[in-house]
Amino acid sequence: MKTRRDFLIKSALGAAGLVTAPTWLQGAPAIIRNFNKPNSLINGVQIGCITYSFRTMPDQSAEATLQYVKDSGLSAIELMGDPAESFAGMPVSPINRMRMFQLGGKARRGEELTADEKKELDELRTQGDSYQKEVAAWRATADMKKFEQFRKMYKDAGVSIYAFKPNAFGKNNTDAEIAYGMKAAKALGASHVTLEHPSDDAHTLKLGKMGEQYGMAVGYHGHEQETFTFWDTALTQSPKNGLNLDAGHYIAAGQTDLIPLIEKQHSRILSMHTKDRTTPANGKGNVAWGTGDTPIVEILQLMRTNKYKFPATIELEYQVPESSDAVKEVQKCVEFCQKALA
């Protein structure tokens, strides 16, 4: 029996080019199956990442995004819409999003736009309205098999998708688009979808009820408007409504009861964006992990001690140094979590 077992293990190792692997690996078939796959479940705490963190990387395709995730050492993600929807055949946007963001931001800040800039912004918005209708029409007949293929590609690489965040759940989206987003999330293997909190009780009620219909939880994300009671109405409206808490924004909002909030709402927290920000007194900045005021270590250890099951989602929002890139910075965040949970 020992000879046969040794032969089978050595054959598997030989096929993978691992005959010279250390003794502890040769004796562990489970490890062989998972070899070269990431694992960011650290002492019972699932560390994940929102793929928005890789927005500055040159290629935003499904395949490239998967490589960024793997290179970062992550085995679970909150997936933004673009990689999956592009993979599934969504029409390509003709809009210069960066230019629209720049002009729109300038207008929101009350800065004066030139006549040419106003005309350009109006044209971009018109293009956006037209494109949104085109996307809505595509979503109405989108093939869920493509999302299942996407899920398999990621799963085969050792990466699970726990949340999906397409631009499909807003007040301007149709009911058909909302249904599409929830069905796509299910095809991807996600337990919940996420969106910015709409600050509209009627809409959170609608999303919660549609979540009940399609078997999909809905996590509401907040920025500096987060408070201890920010999610209360949505939570009472449906058991499918939950928190997509942002720990960093909560601190930047000047709130001081983050740990009590997590302890109270842990069963309704679907996922938690994790970043380091400073308090209003310290400038509210997005900073490298360990240099701000977000109690990341305390939060992660609380999750470990109390066996909370929601994932801690790395969201890279601080400025990436010129000598680095988004993948390297996310790697640093993963290492921070490993040390905190050691």
Phi, psi and chi 1 to 4 in degrees:
 res  aa     phi    psi   chi1   chi2   chi3   chi4
   1 MET       -  -41.5  -71.8  -62.9  -67.0      -
   2 LYS   -64.2  -41.6 -178.2  177.3 -175.1  -61.8
   3 THR   -63.6  -44.5  -58.7      -      -      -
   4 ARG   -63.0  -42.8 -179.2  171.9  179.4  -88.7
   5 ARG   -62.5  -44.8  176.8  177.3  175.7  -85.1
   6 ASP   -62.2  -38.9  -71.6  -12.7      -      -
   7 PHE   -63.8  -45.1  171.5   79.1      -      -
   8 LEU   -63.6  -42.5  -70.7  172.6      -      -
   9 ILE   -66.2  -44.5  -68.0  175.6      -      -
  10 LYS   -66.4  -33.5  -71.1  178.0 -179.6  177.8
  11 SER   -64.3  -43.6  -63.7      -      -      -
  12 ALA   -64.2  -41.7      -      -      -      -
  13 LEU   -66.7  -38.9  -70.8  167.7      -      -
  14 GLY   -63.9  -41.8      -      -      -      -
  15 ALA   -62.9  -30.4      -      -      -      -
  16 ALA   -94.2    3.2      -      -      -      -
  17 GLY    74.4   30.9      -      -      -      -
  18 LEU  -122.1   24.2  -61.1  172.7      -      -
  19 VAL   -59.2  -29.6  173.4      -      -      -
  20 THR   -91.7   13.1   58.2      -      -      -
  21 ALA   -63.1  155.0      -      -      -      -
  22 PRO   -61.9  159.3   16.2  -26.5      -      -
  23 THR   -57.3  -39.3  -56.0      -      -      -
  24 TRP   -64.7  -28.5   60.8  -94.5      -      -
  25 LEU   -78.9  -39.1  178.6   57.2      -      -
  26 GLN   -62.6  -26.0  -67.0 -179.6   21.2      -
  27 GLY   -97.3   15.1      -      -      -      -
  28 ALA  -132.7   86.8      -      -      -      -
  29 PRO   -56.0  -34.7  -25.6   34.6      -      -
  30 ALA   -63.3  -38.3      -      -      -      -
  31 ILE   -69.2  -37.6  -66.2  175.5      -      -
  32 ILE   -58.3  -44.5  -64.9  169.7      -      -
  33 ARG   -61.8  -32.3  -72.7 -164.3  -60.0  -88.2
  34 ASN   -99.3    6.6  -66.2  -38.4      -      -
  35 PHE   -60.1  137.3 -172.9   76.3      -      -
  36 ASN    69.5   17.0 -155.5   29.8      -      -
  37 LYS  -112.7  142.9  -69.3 -176.0  179.2 -179.5
  38 PRO   -70.9  156.6   27.8  -34.9      -      -
  39 ASN  -147.9  103.4 -178.1    8.0      -      -
  40 SER  -109.5   25.6   55.7      -      -      -
  41 LEU   -88.1  105.3 -179.9   64.6      -      -
  42 ILE  -111.0  110.3  -54.4  171.9      -      -
  43 ASN    48.7   44.7  -75.9  -23.7      -      -
  44 GLY    87.6   -7.0      -      -      -      -
  45 VAL  -104.1  121.1  177.9      -      -      -
  46 GLN   -81.5  113.4 -179.3   63.5   70.0      -
  47 ILE   -93.7  126.6  -55.9  -59.9      -      -
  48 GLY  -127.3 -163.4      -      -      -      -
  49 CYS  -159.5  141.9  179.2      -      -      -
  50 ILE   -87.6  133.8 -176.7  169.1      -      -
  51 THR   -68.7   -9.9   56.5      -      -      -
  52 TYR   -55.4  -27.0  169.3   77.0      -      -
  53 SER   -60.0  -23.4  -62.1      -      -      -
  54 PHE  -100.4   20.2  -55.2  114.5      -      -
  55 ARG   -63.1  -22.5   62.9 -164.4  175.7  -78.9
  56 THR   -90.0   -2.3   57.4      -      -      -
  57 MET   -76.5  151.9  -61.4  -60.2  -72.3      -
  58 PRO   -68.7  -31.0   23.2  -34.1      -      -
  59 ASP  -116.7  126.1 -172.2  -14.2      -      -
  60 GLN  -109.7   19.0  -62.7  -65.0  -51.5      -
  61 SER   -70.2  168.0   67.1      -      -      -
  62 ALA   -60.2  -43.2      -      -      -      -
  63 GLU   -69.2  -43.8  -65.2   79.9    4.1      -
  64 ALA   -65.5  -41.8      -      -      -      -
  65 THR   -61.0  -41.4  -60.7      -      -      -
  66 LEU   -60.1  -41.4  175.1   57.8      -      -
  67 GLN   -65.4  -39.7 -167.3   61.3   52.3      -
  68 TYR   -59.7  -44.1  -57.2  149.4      -      -
  69 VAL   -62.5  -47.8  171.9      -      -      -
  70 LYS   -62.8  -44.6  -71.0  175.6   59.2 -178.1
  71 ASP   -62.9  -26.3  -71.3  -13.7      -      -
  72 SER   -80.2  -11.0  -61.6      -      -      -
  73 GLY    84.5   24.5      -      -      -      -
  74 LEU  -104.9  142.0  -67.1  158.1      -      -
  75 SER  -115.3    6.2   57.4      -      -      -
  76 ALA  -153.7  143.6      -      -      -      -
  77 ILE  -144.0  157.2   57.3  170.2      -      -
  78 GLU   -99.4  118.3  176.0 -177.2   -7.8      -
  79 LEU   -96.5  123.7  178.9   67.5      -      -
  80 MET   -69.7  162.9  -65.6  -66.3  -71.9      -
  81 GLY   -68.3  -39.4      -      -      -      -
  82 ASP   -56.4  -50.7  -76.0   -7.1      -      -
  83 PRO   -58.1  -43.3  -24.4   35.6      -      -
  84 ALA   -74.0  -42.5      -      -      -      -
  85 GLU   -70.5  -36.3  -68.5 -174.7  -60.9      -
  86 SER   -63.6  -43.0  -62.8      -      -      -
  87 PHE   -59.3  -35.9 -179.2   83.8      -      -
  88 ALA   -82.9   -3.8      -      -      -      -
  89 GLY   102.2   17.5      -      -      -      -
  90 MET   -61.4  140.9 -173.3  174.2   73.9      -
  91 PRO   -55.6  142.0  -24.0   32.6      -      -
  92 VAL   -75.1  134.9  177.5      -      -      -
  93 SER   -73.2  133.7  172.7      -      -      -
  94 PRO   -88.1    1.2   33.8  -34.1      -      -
  95 ILE   -88.7  138.1  -55.5  164.8      -      -
  96 ASN   -81.0   91.6 -175.7  -25.2      -      -
  97 ARG   -63.7  -38.6  -67.3 -174.5 -179.6 -179.2
  98 MET   -63.4  -41.9 -177.8   55.8   68.2      -
  99 ARG   -66.6  -40.5 -176.1   59.8  176.3  161.1
 100 MET   -63.8  -39.9 -170.8  171.2 -176.6      -
 101 PHE   -63.3  -42.6  177.5   79.0      -      -
 102 GLN   -64.5  -48.2  -69.9  171.0  -17.7      -
 103 LEU   -69.4  -41.0  -67.6  175.2      -      -
 104 GLY   -63.3  -41.1      -      -      -      -
 105 GLY   -63.7  -39.3      -      -      -      -
 106 LYS   -62.6  -42.1 -169.7  174.8  179.5 -179.8
 107 ALA   -67.3  -41.3      -      -      -      -
 108 ARG   -64.9  -31.5  -74.5 -168.9  -62.8  -86.7
 109 ARG   -80.5   -0.5  -70.0 -169.4  -61.9  -88.7
 110 GLY    81.2   13.1      -      -      -      -
 111 GLU   -78.8  144.4  -60.8  175.8   23.3      -
 112 GLU   -73.3  128.1 -173.2   67.6   26.6      -
 113 LEU   -94.2  143.6  -61.6  177.6      -      -
 114 THR   -71.9  167.4   66.5      -      -      -
 115 ALA   -59.6  -40.6      -      -      -      -
 116 ASP   -67.0  -38.0  -73.0  -17.2      -      -
 117 GLU   -67.9  -38.8  -73.6  176.4  -28.5      -
 118 LYS   -63.0  -42.3  -71.3  178.4 -178.7  177.8
 119 LYS   -64.4  -42.2 -178.6  179.3  178.9 -178.5
 120 GLU   -64.2  -42.6 -177.2 -178.3    1.6      -
 121 LEU   -65.2  -41.0 -177.3   57.4      -      -
 122 ASP   -61.1  -41.7  -72.7  -18.9      -      -
 123 GLU   -66.0  -40.4  -70.5  174.1   -8.8      -
 124 LEU   -64.1  -40.0  -73.3  169.9      -      -
 125 ARG   -66.6  -38.4  -74.5  171.2  172.6  166.3
 126 THR   -63.3  -44.1  -60.6      -      -      -
 127 GLN   -60.5  -39.1  -71.8  178.6   -6.4      -
 128 GLY   -64.0  -42.8      -      -      -      -
 129 ASP   -62.4  -42.7  -68.9  -19.0      -      -
 130 SER   -65.7  -42.5  177.2      -      -      -
 131 TYR   -66.7  -37.2  176.1   64.5      -      -
 132 GLN   -61.0  -38.4 -172.1   59.5   43.7      -
 133 LYS   -66.2  -38.9  -68.1  176.7 -178.2  177.5
 134 GLU   -64.1  -42.0 -176.0 -179.2    4.2      -
 135 VAL   -65.8  -42.3  168.2      -      -      -
 136 ALA   -60.0  -40.0      -      -      -      -
 137 ALA   -65.8  -39.9      -      -      -      -
 138 TRP   -66.6  -43.0  172.8   79.8      -      -
 139 ARG   -62.2  -29.7  -75.1  170.2  169.0  166.5
 140 ALA   -63.4  -24.2      -      -      -      -
 141 THR  -126.1   15.3   58.4      -      -      -
 142 ALA   -61.0  141.2      -      -      -      -
 143 ASP   -84.5  116.3 -173.9   -2.8      -      -
 144 MET   -68.6  -16.7  -69.2  -62.5  119.8      -
 145 LYS   -63.2  -31.4  -69.9 -178.5 -180.0  178.0
 146 LYS   -66.2  -35.7  -65.2  -64.3  -67.2 -176.7
 147 PHE   -71.4  -33.6  -68.1   95.9      -      -
 148 GLU   -66.1  -38.2  -67.5  170.5   -1.1      -
 149 GLN   -64.8  -40.6  -69.3  172.1   14.3      -
 150 PHE   -60.6  -46.9 -172.4  103.3      -      -
 151 ARG   -57.9  -44.1  173.0 -173.4 -177.2  178.0
 152 LYS   -64.8  -41.7 -176.0  177.9 -173.7  -56.6
 153 MET   -58.4  -44.6  175.6  171.4   62.6      -
 154 TYR   -71.0  -42.0  -84.1   54.5      -      -
 155 LYS   -62.8  -41.5 -177.4  178.7  179.4 -178.6
 156 ASP   -62.1  -26.8  -72.0  -12.2      -      -
 157 ALA   -89.1   -0.4      -      -      -      -
 158 GLY    91.2   17.5      -      -      -      -
 159 VAL  -118.4  124.2  176.9      -      -      -
 160 SER  -101.5  155.4   64.5      -      -      -
 161 ILE  -113.1  111.1  -59.5  163.8      -      -
 162 TYR   -97.2  -17.8   55.5   78.6      -      -
 163 ALA  -147.0  151.1      -      -      -      -
 164 PHE  -129.7  132.5 -174.2   41.3      -      -
 165 LYS  -130.2   73.4 -169.4  174.1 -174.5  176.4
 166 PRO   -85.8  164.4   33.6  -34.7      -      -
 167 ASN   -85.1   66.9 -176.3   22.5      -      -
 168 ALA  -131.7    3.1      -      -      -      -
 169 PHE  -118.8   12.0  -55.0  115.1      -      -
 170 GLY   -78.6  173.5      -      -      -      -
 171 LYS   -66.8  -22.3  -68.3 -171.9  -73.8 -175.4
 172 ASN   -89.5   -4.6  -66.6  -32.3      -      -
 173 ASN   -85.4  149.7  -67.2  108.6      -      -
 174 THR   -77.0  163.0   64.8      -      -      -
 175 ASP   -60.5  -35.0  -73.9    5.6      -      -
 176 ALA   -64.0  -37.4      -      -      -      -
 177 GLU   -68.8  -39.9  -73.8 -176.2  -81.2      -
 178 ILE   -62.4  -45.0  -65.7  171.0      -      -
 179 ALA   -61.6  -43.0      -      -      -      -
 180 TYR   -57.4  -47.5  146.8   86.4      -      -
 181 GLY   -60.3  -39.0      -      -      -      -
 182 MET   -72.7  -38.6  -68.2 -175.8  175.6      -
 183 LYS   -67.9  -38.6  -71.0 -172.1  -73.9 -173.9
 184 ALA   -64.7  -41.2      -      -      -      -
 185 ALA   -59.8  -42.5      -      -      -      -
 186 LYS   -65.0  -40.8 -178.2  163.5  -73.1 -170.6
 187 ALA   -64.4  -30.3      -      -      -      -
 188 LEU   -79.6  -10.9  -70.5  166.3      -      -
 189 GLY    90.6   10.8      -      -      -      -
 190 ALA   -76.3  149.1      -      -      -      -
 191 SER   -90.7  -19.6   65.0      -      -      -
 192 HIS  -154.9  159.6   61.2  -74.9      -      -
 193 VAL  -106.1  160.0  -61.0      -      -      -
 194 THR  -131.9  152.8   57.7      -      -      -
 195 LEU  -159.6  163.3   72.4  150.8      -      -
 196 GLU   -68.2  137.0  -54.6  -55.3  -49.1      -
 197 HIS   -57.8  125.3 -164.9  -61.4      -      -
 198 PRO   -76.7   -7.2   29.8  -35.9      -      -
 199 SER    53.2   41.8  -61.7      -      -      -
 200 ASP  -145.8  108.7 -175.6  -46.2      -      -
 201 ASP   -62.2  -35.3  -66.4  -13.7      -      -
 202 ALA   -64.8  -36.5      -      -      -      -
 203 HIS   -75.8  -38.7 -163.7   61.0      -      -
 204 THR   -66.1  -32.6   55.0      -      -      -
 205 LEU   -64.5  -46.0  174.5   61.5      -      -
 206 LYS   -60.7  -46.5  176.1 -179.0 -178.5  176.9
 207 LEU   -65.4  -39.9  -69.4  173.9      -      -
 208 GLY   -61.4  -43.3      -      -      -      -
 209 LYS   -68.3  -37.8  -65.5  -55.6  178.4 -174.9
 210 MET   -69.6  -32.5  -69.7 -171.3   72.0      -
 211 GLY   -62.4  -39.5      -      -      -      -
 212 GLU   -63.2  -40.8  -67.2  173.0   27.4      -
 213 GLN   -65.5  -40.5  179.3 -177.9   -7.5      -
 214 TYR  -102.7    6.2  -68.8   99.6      -      -
 215 GLY    65.2   42.2      -      -      -      -
 216 MET  -136.2  126.4 -176.9   57.0   55.5      -
 217 ALA   -76.8  156.0      -      -      -      -
 218 VAL  -125.4  118.5 -176.7      -      -      -
 219 GLY  -104.3  124.5      -      -      -      -
 220 TYR   -97.4  125.8  -61.1   96.2      -      -
 221 HIS   -97.3  142.9 -178.0 -101.3      -      -
 222 GLY  -126.2  160.4      -      -      -      -
 223 HIS  -111.0 -129.9  -71.6 -100.2      -      -
 224 GLU   -80.3    6.4  -69.4  175.9   28.9      -
 225 GLN   -90.4   -0.1   79.1  -86.6   42.2      -
 226 GLU   -64.8  137.0  -69.4  179.7  -25.7      -
 227 THR  -139.7  176.4   65.0      -      -      -
 228 PHE   -60.2  -32.3 -162.8   84.7      -      -
 229 THR  -106.6   10.9   58.9      -      -      -
 230 PHE   -54.6  -37.7  177.4   64.7      -      -
 231 TRP   -98.3    0.1  -65.6  -91.8      -      -
 232 ASP   -57.4  -46.1  -77.1    3.2      -      -
 233 THR   -62.1  -47.0  -61.2      -      -      -
 234 ALA   -60.2  -38.5      -      -      -      -
 235 LEU   -66.6  -32.7  -63.9 -178.3      -      -
 236 THR   -78.0  -19.6   62.2      -      -      -
 237 GLN   -76.7  -31.1  -69.4  172.9  -30.8      -
 238 SER  -161.6  142.7  169.6      -      -      -
 239 PRO   -68.3  -13.4   23.4  -33.6      -      -
 240 LYS   -86.2  -12.2  -73.6  -62.4 -175.2 -178.0
 241 ASN   -83.3  139.2  -79.0  -19.1      -      -
 242 GLY  -152.5 -172.4      -      -      -      -
 243 LEU   -99.4  134.1  -74.6   69.7      -      -
 244 ASN  -109.7   71.9  177.5 -134.6      -      -
 245 LEU   -61.3  143.1  172.3   63.6      -      -
 246 ASP  -117.9  106.0 -167.8  -58.4      -      -
 247 ALA   -65.2  -38.2      -      -      -      -
 248 GLY   -67.3  -45.8      -      -      -      -
 249 HIS   -63.4  -33.9  -69.1  -31.7      -      -
 250 TYR   -61.6  -41.2 -159.9   84.5      -      -
 251 ILE   -69.8  -42.0  -66.3  -59.0      -      -
 252 ALA   -66.2  -22.5      -      -      -      -
 253 ALA   -76.6   -6.3      -      -      -      -
 254 GLY    88.9   10.8      -      -      -      -
 255 GLN   -79.1  144.7  -54.9  -61.6  -30.6      -
 256 THR  -118.7    7.2   58.7      -      -      -
 257 ASP  -119.5   40.2   50.1    5.6      -      -
 258 LEU   -63.5  -47.4  176.6   58.4      -      -
 259 ILE   -61.7  -46.8  -63.5  -64.1      -      -
 260 PRO   -59.6  -35.7  -27.9   37.2      -      -
 261 LEU   -62.4  -46.3  172.5   66.8      -      -
 262 ILE   -63.0  -41.8  -66.3  171.7      -      -
 263 GLU   -63.7  -37.9  -70.1  174.3  -32.0      -
 264 LYS   -73.7  -43.8  177.9 -176.3  177.9 -178.9
 265 GLN  -103.6   12.0  -60.3  -69.9   13.1      -
 266 HIS   -54.0  -34.2   66.7   88.8      -      -
 267 SER   -74.8  -14.5   64.5      -      -      -
 268 ARG  -109.4   -1.4  -57.9  -64.1  -64.2  -87.6
 269 ILE   -80.3  117.8  -62.3  174.6      -      -
 270 LEU   -85.3  -36.8  -58.6  173.3      -      -
 271 SER  -164.1  160.1   51.7      -      -      -
 272 MET  -133.2  115.7  178.6 -173.6   67.8      -
 273 HIS   -66.7  132.0  -75.8 -163.4      -      -
 274 THR  -121.3  119.9  -50.8      -      -      -
 275 LYS  -153.7  165.1   60.7  171.0   68.9   77.5
 276 ASP  -106.1  119.3 -151.7  -12.2      -      -
 277 ARG  -128.1  163.6  -68.7 -164.6   66.7 -179.7
 278 THR  -102.7  160.5   55.7      -      -      -
 279 THR   -70.5  166.4   62.8      -      -      -
 280 PRO   -55.7  -36.5  -29.3   37.0      -      -
 281 ALA   -65.0  -24.6      -      -      -      -
 282 ASN  -106.2   11.6  -67.8  -33.8      -      -
 283 GLY   103.9   -6.5      -      -      -      -
 284 LYS    60.3   28.6  -59.5 -160.1  -64.5 -174.4
 285 GLY   -78.3  156.6      -      -      -      -
 286 ASN   -90.1  119.3  -83.5  -64.9      -      -
 287 VAL  -131.3  164.2  -64.5      -      -      -
 288 ALA   -57.9  143.7      -      -      -      -
 289 TRP   -59.4  135.3  -75.3   31.7      -      -
 290 GLY    93.8   -3.4      -      -      -      -
 291 THR  -114.3   -0.1   65.3      -      -      -
 292 GLY  -111.4 -156.4      -      -      -      -
 293 ASP  -110.1   -2.8  -62.1  -46.3      -      -
 294 THR   -71.2  127.1  -52.0      -      -      -
 295 PRO   -79.5   63.6   30.8  -35.5      -      -
 296 ILE   -60.5  -45.0  -61.0  176.6      -      -
 297 VAL   -60.6  -46.9  172.4      -      -      -
 298 GLU   -62.6  -39.1  -68.9   86.5  -16.7      -
 299 ILE   -65.0  -49.0  -67.0  169.5      -      -
 300 LEU   -61.5  -40.3  -66.6  175.5      -      -
 301 GLN   -70.8  -32.6  -67.5  179.1   -7.6      -
 302 LEU   -63.0  -43.6  176.5   70.8      -      -
 303 MET   -61.6  -41.0  -66.1  171.8   66.5      -
 304 ARG   -66.7  -47.5  179.9 -169.6   61.8 -168.7
 305 THR   -63.9  -44.0  -60.1      -      -      -
 306 ASN   -91.6    1.2  -68.2  -11.9      -      -
 307 LYS    58.2   40.7  -64.2 -179.0  169.8   54.1
 308 TYR   -67.8  139.6  -65.4  154.6      -      -
 309 LYS   -97.7  -10.8  -63.8  -55.9 -179.5 -176.4
 310 PHE   -71.8  147.5   60.3   86.3      -      -
 311 PRO   -80.4  149.8   24.8  -30.5      -      -
 312 ALA   -94.0  111.9      -      -      -      -
 313 THR   -96.5  110.2  -53.9      -      -      -
 314 ILE   -63.2  128.3  -66.0  168.0      -      -
 315 GLU  -126.1  110.3 -176.9  174.0   28.7      -
 316 LEU   -81.9  109.1 -176.1   66.5      -      -
 317 GLU  -125.4  -11.3  -73.6 -153.7  -54.3      -
 318 TYR   -75.4  161.2   64.1   82.1      -      -
 319 GLN   -64.1  125.8 -174.5   68.9   37.5      -
 320 VAL   -74.8  125.3  175.4      -      -      -
 321 PRO   -59.0  149.9  -22.3   33.3      -      -
 322 GLU   -60.5  -29.1  -70.5 -174.7    8.1      -
 323 SER   -84.4    3.1   59.5      -      -      -
 324 SER  -128.7 -171.0 -173.9      -      -      -
 325 ASP  -148.5  175.9   62.2   32.5      -      -
 326 ALA   -61.7  -38.7      -      -      -      -
 327 VAL   -63.4  -45.0  172.2      -      -      -
 328 LYS   -62.8  -37.5  -67.2  175.7 -177.4  176.5
 329 GLU   -71.7  -37.4  -64.3  -53.2  -53.0      -
 330 VAL   -65.2  -38.0  172.1      -      -      -
 331 GLN   -55.8  -41.3  -71.9  172.2  -13.2      -
 332 LYS   -63.2  -37.9  -67.1  176.8 -176.4  177.6
 333 CYS   -66.9  -40.0  -63.4      -      -      -
 334 VAL   -62.1  -43.8  174.3      -      -      -
 335 GLU   -62.1  -37.2  -69.5  168.7    3.9      -
 336 PHE   -60.0  -45.1 -174.8   99.2      -      -
 337 CYS   -64.5  -40.9  -65.3      -      -      -
 338 GLN   -59.6  -43.7  -70.0  170.8  -25.8      -
 339 LYS   -67.8  -39.4  -68.5  176.1 -179.2  177.5
 340 ALA   -64.9  -31.1      -      -      -      -
 341 LEU  -102.9    4.2  -67.7  166.1      -      -
 342 ALA   -61.4      -      -      -      -      -
